[in-house]
Amino acid sequence: MNEMLGAELQQLTHRGSSRLRIYEREEFRGQMMEFTEDCPQVHEEFNYHDIHSCNVLEGHWIFYEQPSYRGRQYYLRPGEYRRYTEWGAVTPKGGDITDQ
């Protein structure tokens, strides 16, 4: 059992470069911002409180619903997320992002 859990945790740990693009509108439209490291207050960098779509180009990321790494957390693997519902969010509100 512990070996299985260890293997799963190892898969979640990403070693290497990380790159994420977030967009103000669905389907990768509107203003775009690219991140390669943690951003503790996305709304200050991005000038929007909502993130409607994103593209995880490299690495694994966690979105937090509120600033200061609070609220719901959403784990994102590499891939395209055309709408916030595709990463499991109920609203497009975004607080912080961190790479794993």
C-alpha positions in Angstrom: 0.0 0.0 0.0 2.7 2.5 1.0 4.6 1.6 -2.3 1.5 2.5 -4.3 1.1 5.8 -2.5 4.8 6.6 -3.0 4.5 5.9 -6.7 1.5 8.2 -7.1 3.2 11.0 -5.2 6.3 10.7 -7.4 4.1 11.1 -10.5 2.7 14.3 -9.1 6.2 15.7 -8.4 7.5 17.4 -11.6 11.1 18.1 -12.0 12.0 20.4 -14.9 10.7 23.6 -16.5 7.2 24.8 -16.0 5.1 27.0 -18.4 1.5 28.0 -18.2 -0.6 30.5 -20.3 -3.8 31.9 -18.9 -6.5 33.8 -20.8 -9.2 36.2 -19.9 -11.8 34.5 -22.1 -12.8 31.0 -23.1 -11.2 29.2 -26.0 -7.8 30.9 -25.5 -9.2 34.3 -26.4 -8.5 37.8 -25.0 -5.6 38.9 -23.0 -3.0 36.2 -22.4 -0.2 36.0 -19.8 2.5 33.4 -19.5 4.0 32.1 -16.3 7.1 30.0 -15.6 7.0 30.2 -11.8 4.6 30.7 -8.9 2.4 33.8 -8.9 1.0 34.6 -5.5 -1.6 37.2 -6.7 -2.6 36.5 -10.3 -5.2 39.4 -10.4 -2.4 41.9 -9.8 -0.2 40.5 -12.6 -3.1 39.7 -15.0 -5.3 42.7 -14.1 -8.3 40.4 -14.1 -9.9 38.4 -11.3 -11.2 35.7 -13.7 -9.3 33.1 -15.7 -11.6 31.5 -18.3 -9.1 29.2 -20.1 -5.5 28.1 -19.9 -2.9 26.0 -21.6 -0.4 24.0 -19.5 2.6 23.8 -21.8 5.1 22.2 -19.3 4.9 21.1 -15.7 2.1 20.6 -13.3 0.3 23.5 -11.7 -2.2 24.2 -8.9 -4.7 27.0 -9.2 -6.0 28.5 -6.0 -9.4 30.2 -5.9 -8.3 33.0 -3.6 -5.2 35.1 -3.1 -2.5 33.9 -0.5 -3.0 30.3 -1.6 -6.5 30.0 -0.1 -9.7 28.5 -1.2 -10.4 25.6 -3.5 -7.4 24.1 -5.3 -7.3 22.7 -8.8 -4.6 20.4 -10.1 -3.7 21.0 -13.7 -1.6 18.6 -15.8 -0.1 19.5 -19.2 -2.9 20.1 -21.8 -5.5 22.5 -23.0 -8.3 23.7 -20.8 -10.7 25.6 -23.0 -13.1 26.5 -20.2 -12.6 26.8 -16.4 -15.1 23.9 -15.9 -12.6 21.6 -17.6 -10.2 21.9 -14.6 -13.1 21.4 -12.3 -13.8 25.0 -11.2 -17.4 26.2 -10.6 -16.4 29.8 -11.3 -13.6 31.4 -13.3 -12.3 33.2 -10.2 -8.5 32.8 -9.8 -6.3 33.9 -6.9 -2.9 32.3 -7.1 -1.0 29.7 -9.2 1.9 27.6 -8.2 4.0 25.1 -10.2 4.7 21.7 -8.8 
